[in-house]
Amino acid sequence: MLVDDSLSSSRWLNFIKESWKIFLLWLSGVLLLMSFRLFYLFHFSEKVSSDITVKQLFDALATGFKFDSSAAGVCLLIPFLMNCFLQPFRLAHLVKYARNIIGVIYQSVFVILGVCGVTYISEYGSQYNYFMLEGLYDDQQAIISTAIQQYKPWGSLLSIMILFLYVLFWTRFVDRRNYSLLINLCPKSRAKKVILSILIIVVFICAARGSFDSRPASRKWSAVTTDPFVNNLVINPFRSFFYAIQDYGELNQLTISNTNPYSVSEDKINNVLLNNETRSIGPLIEKPSRIFFIVMESFDSWPLQDKYRGLGLTENFHRLKANGIFVEQALPAASSTMNSLSSLVTGIPFSGINMSRLTSKVDTYSLIHHMEKQGYTSQFFYGGLLSWQTVGEFMNRHGVDRIYSAANAGGKGSAGVWGVDDGQLFDLVSKSVPENSFNLIMTTSYHGPFNLDLLNSEYPWRNGVYPAQYQVMGDELLSPNTLGHLWYSDKMMGQFVDNMQRQYPDALFVITGDHYSRRYFHAKPNLYELTHVPILLLGQGISPKLSNRKVASHMDITATIMDLIASSGTPFASFGHSLVRSEIPENVFGYKTIRNSEYVWKQGNNEQFYGYRCTAKMDVKPPEQSVPIHEYQVYMAAAWQLLMKGFADD
C-alpha cells in the first residue's frame, strides 16, 4: 500500500519517519509504566516477601513489560493506522496532529494513574480495583477531605506537574527532530520497501498484543511469583484501572437485580433452605489426620466405562475405586472449572452467577468453614496461577488459611502454558501437609494445548495408533496425544494417593472431576457421556458397603464428609445428600442438568430439556416420564437467593 510506484519518495519517507516517531512515543510510554512499577517495588518494599527470588522478580518485570507494551501500543493504534492509510493521500499533517495530541494525552493518563496509584496502594494494599468505584455512591466530599488530610497529596500533585512537563517536552522533541540518519538508511528498492512495511506492521501488532506468542498479555497469566503483592504490580496502573471498571460492571450487573430469575415464591425457597439444615450422623470413621480433596481438571466419567477400559487411560482410578465409596454417575455443579470449584467451596450450587468475585453471605454451607470447625487448617493448591479467575482472592475471601500455586512449585512445567504439571503440583502438596490439614487440590494437566512430552513415558498409545477395536468407532477419534494427558493426570493422582497413604495411613481422600471435559473419544458421545463426572472417597474405615448410591452430584460431597468425620449432632446445611445415609433423593441437579436413577436431562439453548435413558444398555429411548423442571427451578431459586441475599426471610 505504502510502496506502490505511484507514491512519491517523500510520502514513503514520511511514513518511515512517522513510524519511528510512533515507536519513540511507544517506548516512552513503556518506560513510564515500568518506572512506576520499579518505584512501587522500592517504595513499598516492606510489602514484598523476603522469600521472593531474583528470578521471580525478573519474571514479574518481564511479564509486566508485556502489559506495558500492550497498553502503549493500544493507545497509539489510531496514529499508527492513520499513518498507514493517510500518507498516500498527502495527509501527513493530519497524521502529525493525531500523533502529537494522542501522544500527550495517553502519556498524561499514564502519569496521573501512576502517581495516584501510590496513594491507592498505601490505602488498599493493591493497585486499582473495583472498590475505587464504590466511592461514586459514598460521601464524595468526605472522601476528598479524608484523602487531603490523611495523605497530604501535595507531593503527588508536584510530581504530576513535573511529569506533565516531561511529557510535553518529549512529545515536542520527538516531533521536531529531522531524523536525517534514519532517512539515509531507508531502502530504495520496491521489494525492500514492501518487506520493511510488513515488518513495521507485524512489530506494531505484536507490541499492541504485548507478546510474540500465540497468547496476548492477559490478567489470568499475571501471577508469576509466589508473592501476592508483587503479582499485583505485574499489571500496570493503566490496565489495572480498566480491569477495575470491568470488574465493577460485572459485579454491578449481578447485584443490582432484586428479582430471582427462577420465578419461585419465597415460601418454597424458605422450605428448601429449611430442609437443607441437618446434623451429622457420624463420626463413621476415626478422625483423619489429613484430608485431601482432589479436583481433577476435566476428569469426567466416560473414560471409566467398560467399553473404554482397554485403552488403559484411568487404571489408577479403577484400582482405587475398588476400595472406596464410588459413584460413577454424578453431576458436576457447572460446566466450567471456576464455577464448579466455587460451588464445592461455598456449598452453594452454581445458578448462573459467577462467584469468583463474590463472597457468600452464609457459612453454614461452606466446606472451608466446616473443616475449620472440625479443627483442620485449610489449604488450597492450584497448578496454575492465582490470577486465573482471581482464584487466589476468592480462596482468601472464603477463609482458606494457606494458598499455593504454580509459583510455589517453580512457575512452569514442561507444558508451560497453564502452570506446573500435575506431578510437580502433587510434589508440592506432599511437602506442605501438616497434621490436621484439609487440602483442596486443583490440577491442570488434562487441559489444552496438550503439549506434555509423552514420548519417553509409559503411555501405551504414544505411537499414535489405537487398537483395531477402537478404530472402528469412527473416523474422528480423539487424538492419542490428548488422551495421553488424561492418562498422565490419572497416573500422577494414583502415585500421589499411594504416597500419601503410605505416609499417613489414616488420611481421607475425596476425588472428583471439576466438570465434563468437552472432549470425547468419538464424534457422537451420548448424553450420559456429555454430562457426568465421578466421585470417589477413600480412607481407613471406608468401604463400598458404606453407600448404595448410584447417582449423585457435587453438592453431596460436603454432607458426606461431615457424616464421616464430624461428631454426632454437629449442625450443618447442604443442598446435597450424604452418600452414607440411607435416604436416596429422587433427583439430583447440576446447572441445566437433572438426573435420577434412570434418566439424565440437559437443558438446551432453546431452554427445553432433552433426555437420555441411562439403563444397563445405555439405550437412546426418549424419557418416559415428565421432566422434574419445577423441582429444578425451586432448587436453583434457593441457590440464587442464598448467594445474592442470604436467607429469604433476612
C-alpha positions in Angstrom: 0.0 0.0 0.0 2.7 2.4 1.0 5.3 1.3 -1.5 3.3 1.5 -4.7 5.1 3.0 -7.7 2.6 5.9 -7.7 3.7 7.1 -4.3 6.4 9.7 -4.2 9.6 9.2 -2.3 8.6 11.9 0.1 5.5 10.1 1.1 7.5 6.9 1.7 9.9 8.8 3.9 7.1 10.5 5.8 5.7 7.0 6.5 9.1 5.9 7.8 9.6 9.0 9.9 6.1 8.8 11.4 6.6 5.1 12.2 9.8 5.9 14.0 8.2 8.8 16.0 5.3 6.5 17.0 7.9 3.9 18.1 9.6 6.6 20.3 6.3 7.5 21.9 5.5 3.8 22.5 8.9 3.4 24.1 8.4 6.4 26.4 5.0 5.0 27.5 6.6 1.7 28.3 9.4 3.3 30.2 6.9 5.4 32.2 4.9 2.4 33.2 8.0 0.3 34.0 9.4 3.2 36.1 6.2 3.3 38.2 6.4 -0.4 38.7 10.0 -0.2 39.9 9.1 2.7 42.1 6.3 0.8 43.7 8.6 -2.1 44.4 11.1 0.2 46.0 8.6 2.4 47.9 6.6 -0.5 49.2 9.4 -2.9 49.7 8.1 -3.8 53.2 5.1 -5.4 51.5 7.4 -7.7 49.4 8.1 -11.2 50.9 11.6 -11.8 51.9 11.3 -15.2 50.3 11.0 -13.9 46.8 13.9 -14.8 44.5 15.7 -12.6 41.9 14.4 -14.9 39.2 10.8 -14.3 40.3 11.4 -10.5 40.3 12.8 -10.8 36.8 9.8 -12.8 35.7 7.5 -10.2 37.2 9.2 -7.4 35.4 9.3 -9.3 32.1 5.6 -10.1 32.3 5.0 -6.5 33.3 6.8 -5.3 30.2 4.2 -7.3 28.1 1.4 -5.4 29.8 3.2 -2.1 29.3 3.9 -2.8 25.7 0.2 -3.7 25.1 -1.1 -0.6 26.9 1.2 1.8 24.9 0.5 0.0 21.7 -3.2 0.2 22.0 -3.1 3.8 22.9 -1.1 4.6 19.7 -3.3 2.5 17.5 -5.1 5.5 15.9 -2.0 7.4 14.8 -0.5 4.2 13.5 -3.5 3.4 11.4 -3.7 7.0 10.2 0.0 6.8 9.2 -0.7 3.7 7.2 -3.8 4.9 5.3 -3.4 8.7 5.1 0.2 9.1 4.0 -0.6 8.0 0.4 -3.1 10.8 0.1 -0.7 13.6 1.2 -2.4 14.0 4.6 0.8 13.9 6.6 -0.4 16.9 8.6 -3.4 15.0 10.0 -1.1 12.1 11.0 1.2 14.5 12.8 -1.6 16.3 14.5 -3.2 13.0 15.7 0.2 11.7 16.9 1.0 14.7 18.9 -2.4 15.0 20.6 -2.7 11.3 21.4 0.9 11.2 22.5 0.4 13.9 25.1 -3.0 12.5 26.2 -2.0 8.9 26.7 1.3 9.6 28.5 -0.5 12.1 30.7 -3.1 9.5 31.6 -0.2 7.1 32.5 1.3 9.8 34.7 -1.9 10.5 36.6 -2.8 6.9 37.2 0.8 6.0 38.1 1.2 8.8 40.6 -2.2 8.4 42.1 -1.5 4.7 42.3 1.0 5.4 45.2 -1.8 6.7 47.3 -4.2 3.9 46.3 -1.7 1.2 47.2 -1.0 2.9 50.5 -4.7 2.8 51.4 -5.8 -0.6 49.9 -2.5 -2.5 49.6 -3.1 -3.1 45.9 -3.4 -1.3 42.6 -6.8 -0.1 41.3 -9.7 -2.5 41.9 -13.5 -2.3 41.8 -13.5 -0.7 45.3 -12.5 2.6 43.8 -15.8 3.0 42.0 -17.9 2.4 45.1 -16.9 5.9 46.1 -19.5 7.1 43.5 -22.2 6.1 45.9 -20.4 7.4 49.0 -20.0 10.9 50.5 -17.6 12.2 47.9 -16.8 15.4 49.8 -15.8 13.4 52.8 -13.7 11.1 50.7 -11.8 14.1 49.2 -11.3 15.7 52.6 -10.0 12.5 54.1 -7.6 12.0 51.3 -6.2 15.5 51.6 -5.9 15.3 55.4 -4.5 11.8 55.6 -2.2 11.7 52.6 -1.4 15.4 52.0 -1.1 14.9 48.3 0.9 18.0 47.5 4.0 15.9 46.7 1.9 13.8 44.3 0.5 17.0 42.6 4.0 18.3 42.2 5.2 15.0 40.7 2.3 15.1 38.3 3.2 18.6 37.2 6.8 17.8 36.7 6.0 14.6 34.7 3.5 16.6 32.6 6.3 18.9 31.6 8.4 15.9 30.7 5.6 14.6 28.5 5.2 17.9 26.7 9.0 18.2 26.2 9.4 14.7 25.0 6.5 14.8 22.6 7.7 18.1 21.1 11.3 16.7 20.9 10.1 13.6 19.0 8.0 15.7 16.6 10.7 18.3 15.7 13.7 16.1 15.1 14.6 15.6 11.4 16.0 12.0 11.7 18.3 12.5 8.8 20.3 9.4 9.7 17.1 7.3 9.6 16.2 8.8 6.1 19.7 7.8 4.8 19.2 4.3 6.0 15.8 3.8 4.3 15.8 1.2 1.5 15.2 2.5 -2.1 14.1 -0.6 -3.9 10.4 -1.5 -4.0 11.0 -5.1 -2.7 12.8 -3.8 0.4 10.1 -1.2 1.0 7.4 -3.9 1.0 9.4 -6.0 3.4 10.1 -3.1 5.7 6.4 -2.1 5.6 5.2 -5.6 6.5 7.8 -5.8 9.3 6.7 -2.4 10.8 3.0 -3.6 10.8 3.9 -7.0 12.4 6.1 -5.4 15.1 3.3 -3.0 16.0 0.7 -5.7 16.2 3.0 -7.7 18.5 3.6 -4.7 20.6 -0.1 -4.0 21.0 -0.7 -7.6 21.9 2.2 -7.5 24.4 3.6 -10.7 23.1 5.1 -12.5 20.1 3.5 -15.7 21.4 0.0 -17.0 20.5 -1.3 -15.7 23.8 -1.6 -11.9 24.4 -0.9 -10.3 27.7 -3.9 -11.2 29.9 -4.7 -10.8 33.6 -5.1 -14.5 34.2 -1.4 -15.1 33.4 -0.1 -12.3 35.6 0.6 -14.1 38.9 4.1 -15.3 38.1 5.6 -15.2 41.5 4.8 -16.5 45.0 4.3 -13.0 46.4 0.8 -11.7 46.0 1.9 -8.0 46.3 4.5 -8.4 43.5 1.9 -10.3 41.4 -0.4 -7.3 41.8 2.2 -5.0 40.4 2.8 -7.0 37.3 -0.3 -5.3 35.7 0.4 -1.6 35.2 -1.8 1.1 36.7 -3.4 1.8 33.3 -4.6 -1.8 32.8 -5.5 -2.1 36.5 -7.7 0.9 36.1 -9.7 -0.6 33.2 -9.8 -4.0 34.9 -11.3 -2.3 37.9 -14.0 -0.7 35.7 -14.7 -4.1 34.1 -14.9 -5.9 37.4 -17.2 -3.3 38.9 -19.5 -3.5 35.9 -19.7 -7.3 36.1 -20.4 -7.2 39.9 -23.0 -4.4 39.4 -24.9 -6.4 36.8 -25.0 -9.4 39.3 -26.1 -7.5 42.3 -28.4 -4.7 41.1 -31.3 -7.1 40.3 -33.6 -7.8 43.2 -35.6 -10.3 41.2 -34.9 -14.0 41.4 -34.6 -15.2 37.8 -36.1 -18.5 38.6 -39.6 -17.1 39.5 -40.2 -19.2 42.6 -42.1 -18.0 45.6 -40.3 -17.2 48.8 -42.3 -19.8 50.7 -40.9 -22.5 48.5 -37.4 -21.1 48.8 -37.6 -21.0 52.5 -38.9 -24.5 52.6 -35.9 -25.7 50.6 -33.4 -23.8 52.8 -35.1 -25.1 56.0 -34.9 -28.7 54.7 -31.2 -28.2 53.9 -30.4 -27.8 57.6 -29.3 -31.1 59.2 -27.0 -32.7 61.7 -24.2 -35.2 61.3 -24.9 -38.9 61.9 -21.2 -39.6 62.4 -18.4 -39.9 63.0 -18.4 -43.1 60.9 -14.6 -43.2 60.8 -11.8 -42.2 63.1 -10.9 -38.6 62.6 -8.3 -38.5 59.7 -5.1 -36.5 60.4 -5.2 -35.1 56.8 -7.9 -34.7 54.2 -7.1 -34.5 50.5 -9.8 -33.2 48.3 -8.6 -33.6 44.7 -10.5 -31.8 42.0 -9.1 -33.0 38.7 -9.2 -30.9 35.6 -11.8 -32.2 33.0 -11.8 -35.7 34.6 -15.2 -37.0 33.6 -16.9 -40.4 33.7 -16.9 -41.5 30.1 -13.3 -43.0 30.2 -14.3 -45.1 33.2 -16.9 -47.1 31.2 -16.1 -50.7 30.5 -16.1 -50.2 26.7 -13.1 -47.9 27.1 -11.3 -49.9 29.7 -9.0 -51.4 27.1 -7.4 -48.0 26.4 -5.9 -48.1 29.9 -6.4 -44.4 30.5 -7.6 -44.4 34.1 -6.1 -47.6 35.6 -5.2 -45.8 38.8 -8.7 -44.6 39.4 -10.1 -48.0 38.6 -7.6 -49.5 41.1 -8.5 -47.1 43.9 -12.3 -47.1 43.4 -12.5 -50.8 44.3 -11.7 -49.9 48.0 -13.9 -46.8 48.5 -17.2 -45.2 48.0 -17.5 -44.7 44.3 -20.3 -43.0 42.3 -19.7 -43.1 38.6 -22.9 -41.2 37.6 -22.5 -37.8 39.3 -23.4 -34.4 38.0 -20.9 -31.6 38.3 -22.0 -28.3 39.7 -21.2 -26.5 36.5 -19.5 -27.0 33.1 -16.5 -24.8 33.9 -13.7 -25.0 36.4 -14.2 -21.9 38.4 -17.9 -22.2 38.7 -17.7 -25.8 39.9 -14.8 -25.1 42.3 -16.8 -22.1 43.7 -19.8 -24.4 44.4 -17.6 -27.0 46.0 -16.0 -24.4 48.3 -19.1 -22.4 49.3 -21.6 -25.3 49.2 -23.9 -23.2 47.1 -24.9 -24.6 43.7 -24.0 -22.7 40.6 -27.2 -21.0 39.5 -25.7 -18.9 36.6 -23.8 -16.4 38.7 -20.0 -16.4 38.6 -18.9 -16.5 42.3 -15.3 -15.8 41.7 -15.6 -12.2 42.8 -18.4 -12.6 45.3 -18.4 -13.6 48.9 -21.1 -15.9 50.2 -23.3 -14.4 53.0 -23.6 -17.7 54.8 -21.1 -20.0 56.5 -23.4 -22.9 57.3 -22.9 -24.3 53.8 -19.2 -23.6 53.4 -16.9 -26.6 53.2 -13.9 -24.5 54.4 -15.9 -23.3 57.4 -17.0 -26.8 58.3 -13.4 -28.2 58.1 -12.0 -25.4 60.2 -14.7 -26.0 62.8 -13.5 -29.6 62.9 -10.0 -28.4 63.8 -8.4 -28.5 60.3 -6.1 -25.9 58.8 -7.4 -25.2 55.3 -5.0 -25.2 52.3 -5.6 -24.7 48.6 -3.2 -25.9 45.9 -3.6 -24.9 42.3 -1.4 -26.0 39.4 -1.8 -22.7 37.6 -1.5 -19.1 38.6 -3.7 -17.5 41.3 -4.6 -14.6 39.0 -6.6 -17.0 36.8 -10.3 -16.2 37.5 -8.9 -14.3 40.6 -9.0 -17.8 42.3 -6.4 -16.7 44.9 -8.6 -13.8 46.0 -11.6 -16.0 46.0 -10.0 -18.6 48.3 -8.7 -15.8 50.6 -12.2 -14.2 50.9 -13.6 -17.6 51.8 -11.2 -18.2 54.6 -8.6 -20.5 53.2 -5.6 -20.3 55.5 -2.8 -21.1 53.1 -2.9 -20.8 49.3 -0.3 -22.3 46.9 0.1 -22.0 43.1 2.4 -22.9 40.3 4.6 -20.1 41.5 5.3 -22.1 44.7 6.4 -25.1 42.5 8.8 -23.5 40.1 6.4 -21.4 38.0 6.3 -23.6 34.9 6.2 -27.2 34.0 7.1 -29.0 30.8 3.9 -27.8 29.1 4.5 -24.3 30.3 1.1 -22.8 29.5 -1.2 -23.5 32.4 1.5 -23.7 35.1 3.1 -26.8 36.5 2.5 -30.4 35.6 0.3 -32.4 37.9 3.4 -34.3 39.1 5.0 -31.1 40.2 1.8 -30.0 41.9 1.5 -33.2 43.8 5.1 -33.0 44.9 4.4 -29.5 46.3 1.4 -30.8 48.2 3.4 -33.7 49.6 5.9 -31.3 51.1 3.2 -29.0 52.6 0.7 -31.1 54.5 0.9 -30.5 58.3 -1.1 -32.6 60.6 -4.8 -31.7 60.9 -4.9 -30.1 57.4 -7.7 -30.0 54.9 -6.0 -29.8 51.4 -8.0 -28.8 48.4 -6.1 -29.5 45.2 -7.0 -28.3 41.7 -5.0 -30.0 38.9 -4.4 -28.6 35.4 -2.5 -31.1 33.1 -5.6 -32.5 31.3 -6.2 -29.2 29.6 -5.3 -27.7 26.2 -2.9 -27.1 24.5 -1.9 -30.7 25.4 1.9 -30.3 24.9 3.3 -32.5 27.6 6.2 -34.6 26.3 4.9 -38.2 26.4 7.4 -39.8 24.0 9.5 -41.2 26.9 6.6 -42.1 29.1 4.8 -45.4 29.5 1.7 -44.1 27.8 0.6 -47.1 25.6 -0.6 -45.1 22.6 2.3 -42.6 22.3 2.9 -44.0 18.8 -0.4 -42.6 17.8 -2.2 -45.8 16.9 -5.2 -47.2 18.8 -6.1 -50.9 18.8 -8.4 -52.0 16.0 -11.4 -52.5 18.3 -11.4 -48.7 18.9 -10.5 -47.6 15.4 -13.9 -48.9 14.2 -15.7 -46.4 16.5 -15.3 -43.7 13.8 -13.0 -41.6 11.7 -12.8 -38.7 14.1 -11.4 -40.2 17.2 -9.8 -38.1 19.9 -6.1 -37.9 19.3 -3.8 -40.2 21.3 -1.8 -37.2 22.4 -4.8 -35.6 24.0 -5.8 -38.8 25.8 -2.2 -39.1 26.9 -2.7 -36.1 29.1 -5.7 -37.8 30.8 -3.5 -40.9 31.3 -0.8 -38.7 32.8 -3.2 -36.9 35.1 -4.6 -40.3 36.3 -1.1 -41.7 36.8 0.1 -38.7 38.9 -3.0 -38.8 41.0 -2.5 -42.5 41.7 1.1 -42.1 42.6 0.2 -39.2 45.0 -2.6 -41.2 46.7 -0.3 -44.2 47.1 2.5 -42.0 48.6 0.2 -40.2 51.0 -1.4 -43.5 52.1 2.0 -44.9 53.0 2.9 -41.8 55.0 -0.5 -41.1 56.5 -2.5 -44.3 56.7 -5.4 -42.5 58.3 -5.8 -39.9 55.6 -9.1 -39.3 53.9 -9.2 -38.8 50.1 -12.0 -37.2 48.0 -11.5 -37.3 44.3 -13.7 -35.9 41.6 -13.6 -34.0 38.3 -14.3 -30.3 38.0 -16.6 -30.8 35.0 -17.1 -33.0 32.0 -14.1 -32.5 29.7 -15.9 -31.4 26.4 -13.5 -33.9 24.7 -14.8 -37.4 23.9 -13.3 -40.4 22.3 -15.5 -40.4 19.2 -17.6 -37.7 17.5 -21.0 -38.8 18.8 -21.0 -39.2 22.6 -24.3 -39.9 24.2 -25.9 -37.6 26.8 -24.6 -39.6 29.7 -21.0 -39.1 28.4 -21.7 -35.4 27.9 -22.7 -34.7 31.5 -21.1 -36.8 34.2 -18.1 -36.8 36.5 -17.1 -39.5 39.1 -16.9 -39.1 42.8 -14.6 -41.3 45.0 -13.9 -41.3 48.7 -11.1 -43.4 50.2 -9.7 -43.9 53.7 -9.5 -46.1 56.7 -12.9 -47.4 57.6 -14.4 -46.6 54.2 -15.6 -49.4 52.0 -18.1 -49.7 49.2 -20.6 -51.1 51.7 -21.0 -47.7 53.3 -23.0 -46.4 50.4 -25.6 -47.8 47.9 -25.9 -44.6 45.9 -25.7 -44.9 42.2 -26.5 -41.3 41.3 -25.0 -38.1 43.0 -23.9 -34.6 42.5 -21.0 -32.4 43.6 -23.3 -30.9 46.2 -23.3 -34.3 48.0 -19.6 -34.2 48.9 -19.7 -31.8 51.8 -22.6 -33.6 53.5 -20.7 -36.9 53.1 -17.5 -35.6 54.6 -19.4 -34.2 57.6 -21.2 -37.5 58.2 -17.9 -39.4 58.0 -15.8 -37.3 60.4 -18.0 -34.8 62.4 -19.3 -35.6 65.9 -22.9 -36.8 66.1 -25.3 -33.9 66.1 -22.9 -31.4 64.5 -25.2 -28.9 62.7 -24.6 -28.0 59.0 -26.6 -27.3 55.9 -26.3 -28.8 52.5 -28.1 -28.7 49.1 -26.9 -32.2 48.6 -27.5 -35.6 50.3 -24.8 -37.5 52.1 -23.7 -40.6 50.3 -23.6 -42.6 53.5 -27.2 -42.1 54.6 -30.0 -44.4 53.9 -32.3 -42.0 52.2 -31.8 -41.6 48.4 -33.0 -38.4 46.7 -35.4 -38.9 43.8 -33.5 -36.3 41.7 -30.1 -34.6 41.8 -29.2 -31.4 40.0 -26.4 -29.7 38.2 -26.6 -26.4 36.3 -29.0 -27.1 33.5 -28.8 -30.8 34.2 -31.1 -33.2 36.1 -30.5 -36.8 37.0 -32.4 -39.7 38.6 -31.9 -43.4 38.7 -33.0 -43.9 35.1 -32.7 -40.7 33.2 -30.5 -37.7 32.6 -31.8 -34.4 31.2 -29.9 -31.5 29.9 -31.2 -28.0 29.0 -30.5 -26.9 25.5 -30.1 -23.4 24.1 -33.8 -23.2 23.5 -34.4 -23.6 27.2 -36.0 -27.0 26.6 -34.7 -30.1 28.4 -33.8 -33.1 26.3 -33.3 -36.5 27.9 -31.5 -39.8 27.7 -32.3 -43.1 29.4 -29.4 -44.5 31.3 -30.2 -48.2 31.5 -27.8 -51.0 31.6 -27.8 -51.0 27.8 -27.5 -47.2 27.7 -30.2 -47.0 25.1 -31.4 -43.8 23.4 -35.1 -44.1 24.1 -36.7 -40.8 25.0 -37.7 -40.3 28.6 -40.9 -42.0 29.5 -41.6 -39.7 32.4 -42.1 -36.0 32.7 -39.0 -33.8 33.4 -38.9 -32.5 37.0 -38.5 -28.9 35.8 -40.3 -27.3 38.7 -38.2 -29.1 41.3 -35.1 -28.0 39.4 -36.4 -24.3 39.3 -37.0 -24.4 43.1 -33.5 -25.8 43.7 -31.9 -23.1 41.6 -34.0 -20.3 43.0 -32.9 -21.3 46.5 -29.3 -21.3 45.4 -29.6 -17.8 43.8 -31.4 -16.5 46.9 -28.7 -17.8 49.3 -25.8 -16.4 47.3 -27.3 -13.0 46.5 -29.3 -12.1 49.6 -28.7 -14.7 52.3 -31.8 -16.3 53.8 -35.1 -15.2 52.2 -36.5 -14.0 55.5 -33.4 -11.9 56.5 
